[in-house]
Amino acid sequence: MILTIDTTIEPDILVSLSDGTKNYTKRVAAPRQQAEKLLPTITQILKSKKVSWKKIKEIRVQNQGGNFTSLRIGVLTANALAYALGIKVESLEGEEFFDFKGGRAVKPEYKGDPNIGKKKGPAC
């Protein structure tokens, strides 16, 4: 089974499960809630199709597009799950990876620098 994660289609997240012949997809509205809704959505699709975590053999993740935080949540979750399950992780676009002692991880490709902590308007 292949698990695919896409958190770049704001305000939704898309999770799909494929066995090579059939594809099961769940799209969930998650405006500013990707972190809270991603793992429960993955768990729901696995449970609804009666698939255990052990049957997942590969994780694919969208690693380009969307806003900084949404993209980061999807890629981080895919990398962490792949590491925990001891399986391969692949990017849906681009081939940006980095190797580490425990394996390989997908590298997110951001549109620009994050706008974290930059205030808009007059300083307080």
FIBAMI-12750 format. One record per residue (C-alpha): residue in three letters; x, y, z. Coordinates in steps of 0.25 Angstrom, whole numbers. Layout:
N
 resn    px    py    pz
  ALA     X     Y     Z
...
END
This chain:
124
 resn    px    py    pz
  MET     0     0     0
  ILE     5    14    -3
  LEU     0    26     6
  THR     0    39    -1
  ILE    -1    53     7
  ASP    -3    66     1
  THR    -5    78    10
  THR    -3    89    -1
  ILE   -17    90    -6
  GLU   -22   100     4
  PRO   -31   100    12
  ASP   -32    85    10
  ILE   -23    73    12
  LEU   -23    61     3
  VAL   -19    47     8
  SER   -20    35    -1
  LEU   -17    21     0
  SER   -14    12   -12
  ASP   -11    -3   -14
  GLY    -7    -2   -29
  THR   -21    -4   -34
  LYS   -30     4   -25
  ASN   -29    17   -20
  TYR   -36    22    -7
  THR   -36    37    -5
  LYS   -41    46     7
  ARG   -41    61     5
  VAL   -43    69    18
  ALA   -45    84    21
  ALA   -34    88    30
  PRO   -33   103    29
  ARG   -21   106    39
  GLN   -23    93    45
  GLN   -14    83    36
  ALA    -6    79    48
  GLU   -18    76    56
  LYS   -25    68    45
  LEU   -14    61    37
  LEU   -11    49    46
  PRO   -26    47    50
  THR   -30    47    35
  ILE   -19    37    32
  THR   -24    28    43
  GLN   -38    29    38
  ILE   -35    25    24
  LEU   -27    13    29
  LYS   -38     9    38
  SER   -49    10    28
  LYS   -41     2    18
  LYS   -37    -8    29
  VAL   -22    -6    26
  SER   -11    -7    37
  TRP     1     2    38
  LYS     9   -10    35
  LYS     3   -11    21
  ILE     8     3    17
  LYS    21     0     8
  GLU    23    15     3
  ILE    19    29     6
  ARG    18    40    -4
  VAL    17    54    -1
  GLN    15    67    -8
  ASN    28    75    -6
  GLN    25    88   -14
  GLY    14    99   -13
  GLY     5   103    -3
  ASN     8   112     9
  PHE    21   110    17
  THR    14   104    29
  SER     4    95    22
  LEU    16    90    13
  ARG    25    88    25
  ILE    14    80    33
  GLY    12    70    21
  VAL    26    68    18
  LEU    30    66    33
  THR    18    57    36
  ALA    22    48    23
  ASN    37    48    27
  ALA    34    44    42
  LEU    24    33    38
  ALA    34    27    28
  TYR    45    27    38
  ALA    36    21    49
  LEU    31    10    40
  GLY    44     8    34
  ILE    39    10    19
  LYS    43    19     7
  VAL    38    33     6
  GLU    37    39    -8
  SER    33    53   -13
  LEU    22    56   -23
  GLU    30    67   -29
  GLY    44    70   -30
  GLU    55    61   -25
  GLU    60    68   -13
  PHE    65    59    -2
  PHE    75    58     9
  ASP    81    46    15
  PHE    84    44    30
  LYS    88    32    38
  GLY    75    26    39
  GLY    71    27    24
  ARG    66    38    14
  ALA    56    49    16
  VAL    49    58     6
  LYS    53    72     6
  PRO    42    83     5
  GLU    43    93    -7
  TYR    38   106    -2
  LYS    33   117   -11
  GLY    40   128    -3
  ASP    45   131    11
  PRO    35   129    22
  ASN    29   142    28
  ILE    30   137    42
  GLY    31   148    53
  LYS    30   159    43
  LYS    20   169    48
  LYS    11   177    38
  GLY     8   191    41
  PRO    14   201    51
  ALA    23   195    62
  CYS    17   194    76
END
